[in-house]
Amino acid sequence: MIEVPSMMGDAEFKPRYVISVAARMVGIEPHSLRYYERLGLVRPERSSGNIRLYSENDIERLRHVKALMSDCGVNLAGVEVALRLMERMREMQDRLETMEKELERALETEIEDIEWKEL
């Protein structure tokens, strides 16, 4: 296992596992990981020596890919579509949460204004 300093503070995004370790963790062959990378299903970071380094987030994504293929019988094209849809849903959820917070702040401000006017 090679640890490389990351700009991100979140441990799940920190690149730390070389391809052989990542493959063992997920239960697939290293050549499959290289193929998934070519398809864009996963994007491991590279060390200064150009070694692929996988994060916990990458490992979780690869487990998802494996589950879709082995448990659900989805082919790689279907996996690509499913992952894209799941990512879009995550983005929409994040956006919805942001809008809810903004609405809550606006309502709090409006309530404070009304209370102030009543005084």
Secondary structure as a PSIPRED ss2 file (coil, helix, strand):
# PSIPRED VFORMAT (PSIPRED V4.0)

   1 M C   1.000  0.000  0.000
   2 I C   1.000  0.000  0.000
   3 E C   1.000  0.000  0.000
   4 V C   1.000  0.000  0.000
   5 P C   1.000  0.000  0.000
   6 S C   1.000  0.000  0.000
   7 M C   1.000  0.000  0.000
   8 M C   1.000  0.000  0.000
   9 G C   1.000  0.000  0.000
  10 D C   1.000  0.000  0.000
  11 A H   0.000  1.000  0.000
  12 E H   0.000  1.000  0.000
  13 F H   0.000  1.000  0.000
  14 K C   1.000  0.000  0.000
  15 P C   1.000  0.000  0.000
  16 R C   1.000  0.000  0.000
  17 Y E   0.000  0.000  1.000
  18 V C   1.000  0.000  0.000
  19 I H   0.000  1.000  0.000
  20 S H   0.000  1.000  0.000
  21 V H   0.000  1.000  0.000
  22 A H   0.000  1.000  0.000
  23 A H   0.000  1.000  0.000
  24 R H   0.000  1.000  0.000
  25 M H   0.000  1.000  0.000
  26 V H   0.000  1.000  0.000
  27 G C   1.000  0.000  0.000
  28 I C   1.000  0.000  0.000
  29 E C   1.000  0.000  0.000
  30 P H   0.000  1.000  0.000
  31 H H   0.000  1.000  0.000
  32 S H   0.000  1.000  0.000
  33 L H   0.000  1.000  0.000
  34 R H   0.000  1.000  0.000
  35 Y H   0.000  1.000  0.000
  36 Y H   0.000  1.000  0.000
  37 E H   0.000  1.000  0.000
  38 R H   0.000  1.000  0.000
  39 L H   0.000  1.000  0.000
  40 G C   1.000  0.000  0.000
  41 L C   1.000  0.000  0.000
  42 V C   1.000  0.000  0.000
  43 R C   1.000  0.000  0.000
  44 P C   1.000  0.000  0.000
  45 E E   0.000  0.000  1.000
  46 R E   0.000  0.000  1.000
  47 S C   1.000  0.000  0.000
  48 S C   1.000  0.000  0.000
  49 G C   1.000  0.000  0.000
  50 N C   1.000  0.000  0.000
  51 I C   1.000  0.000  0.000
  52 R E   0.000  0.000  1.000
  53 L E   0.000  0.000  1.000
  54 Y E   0.000  0.000  1.000
  55 S C   1.000  0.000  0.000
  56 E H   0.000  1.000  0.000
  57 N H   0.000  1.000  0.000
  58 D H   0.000  1.000  0.000
  59 I H   0.000  1.000  0.000
  60 E H   0.000  1.000  0.000
  61 R H   0.000  1.000  0.000
  62 L H   0.000  1.000  0.000
  63 R H   0.000  1.000  0.000
  64 H H   0.000  1.000  0.000
  65 V H   0.000  1.000  0.000
  66 K H   0.000  1.000  0.000
  67 A H   0.000  1.000  0.000
  68 L H   0.000  1.000  0.000
  69 M H   0.000  1.000  0.000
  70 S H   0.000  1.000  0.000
  71 D C   1.000  0.000  0.000
  72 C C   1.000  0.000  0.000
  73 G C   1.000  0.000  0.000
  74 V C   1.000  0.000  0.000
  75 N C   1.000  0.000  0.000
  76 L H   0.000  1.000  0.000
  77 A H   0.000  1.000  0.000
  78 G H   0.000  1.000  0.000
  79 V H   0.000  1.000  0.000
  80 E H   0.000  1.000  0.000
  81 V H   0.000  1.000  0.000
  82 A H   0.000  1.000  0.000
  83 L H   0.000  1.000  0.000
  84 R H   0.000  1.000  0.000
  85 L H   0.000  1.000  0.000
  86 M H   0.000  1.000  0.000
  87 E H   0.000  1.000  0.000
  88 R H   0.000  1.000  0.000
  89 M H   0.000  1.000  0.000
  90 R H   0.000  1.000  0.000
  91 E H   0.000  1.000  0.000
  92 M H   0.000  1.000  0.000
  93 Q H   0.000  1.000  0.000
  94 D H   0.000  1.000  0.000
  95 R H   0.000  1.000  0.000
  96 L H   0.000  1.000  0.000
  97 E H   0.000  1.000  0.000
  98 T H   0.000  1.000  0.000
  99 M H   0.000  1.000  0.000
 100 E H   0.000  1.000  0.000
 101 K H   0.000  1.000  0.000
 102 E H   0.000  1.000  0.000
 103 L H   0.000  1.000  0.000
 104 E H   0.000  1.000  0.000
 105 R H   0.000  1.000  0.000
 106 A H   0.000  1.000  0.000
 107 L H   0.000  1.000  0.000
 108 E H   0.000  1.000  0.000
 109 T H   0.000  1.000  0.000
 110 E H   0.000  1.000  0.000
 111 I H   0.000  1.000  0.000
 112 E H   0.000  1.000  0.000
 113 D H   0.000  1.000  0.000
 114 I H   0.000  1.000  0.000
 115 E H   0.000  1.000  0.000
 116 W H   0.000  1.000  0.000
 117 K H   0.000  1.000  0.000
 118 E H   0.000  1.000  0.000
 119 L C   1.000  0.000  0.000
